[in-house]
Amino acid sequence: MPEYRTKEERKIEINNTIKKIDEVGLHPNNTPELIEVYKLFSEYIKNDVDISKTIDLPGVGKKLTINLYKNKRAECCVILRSM
């Protein structure tokens, strides 16, 4: 039987991810597309749903690949790549 992340575990994971995004200098005020990213993070935490999406960040010439899973056996990742 699958084991799922709790809401608290999802919150911790997303908070750590947001800290990493801040560390590389990306903020919603200089990268407006992050507002959509943060909405996806909120949906993942609140609704306990899997999310897989790529979002272009044209202002910085990057794209963000998001893979968030409720199943503990699946590795969650948010990857910043060049376009």
N, C-alpha and C positions, 0 to 999 in steps of 0.2 A: 504494500500500500504506500502511495507517495506521501512524503512528508513536506508540508508547506511552510513557507516563511510566515512568521507572525507579523502583525501590523507594526509592532515595535522593531522587529528585525528589518523590515522594509524601510522604516523611517531612518534607522541608523545608516543603512546602506546608501540611501539617497542623500542624507546629510553629508556623508563622507564624499560622495560624488560631487556635490555642489561645492564643497571646499576645494576639491581638485580643479574644478572648472574655474573657480576664483583664482587659484594659484597660477594658472596660465594666463590670467589677465582678461578673461571673458566675463562680461557682466551684461545684464539686460539693457543697461543704458548705452553701451557701445556695440552691442550685438542683439538687436531687437528679436531675432529669431529664437533667442533663449527663452523668451516668454512662452513659446509653444513647447519647448523642452520642459520647462518647469511645470506646465500644465500636464504633460505626460507623466512626470514624476508624481504629481499629486494624484492623478488617476490611478497609478500603480499602487500607491500607498492606501488610498481610500477604498478603492473598488476591488483590490486583490485580483488584478488581471495581468496577463502576460502582455508585454509591449515589445514589438520589434519594428524599428523605424529608422530611416536615415533622413537627417535634416541638413540641408545646405546652409552654410553660413557665409554667403558671398562677400560680406564686408571684410572678412578676415581670410578669405580664400581657403576655407576649410569645410569639412562636413563632419557631422556628428552621427555616429552609428550607435543606436541604443538597443540593447537587448536585455530586458528585465523579465525575470521569470519567478513565478510563485513557488515552483518546485525547488526544494533545497538542493537537489542533485544537479540541477542545471546552473551553470555559471552565469551570473549577471555581469554585463560589461557595458561601458560607455566609452567609445573610442573616437578620438579626434584625429582626423586624417586630412591630408592635403587634397584639394579638389583636382 
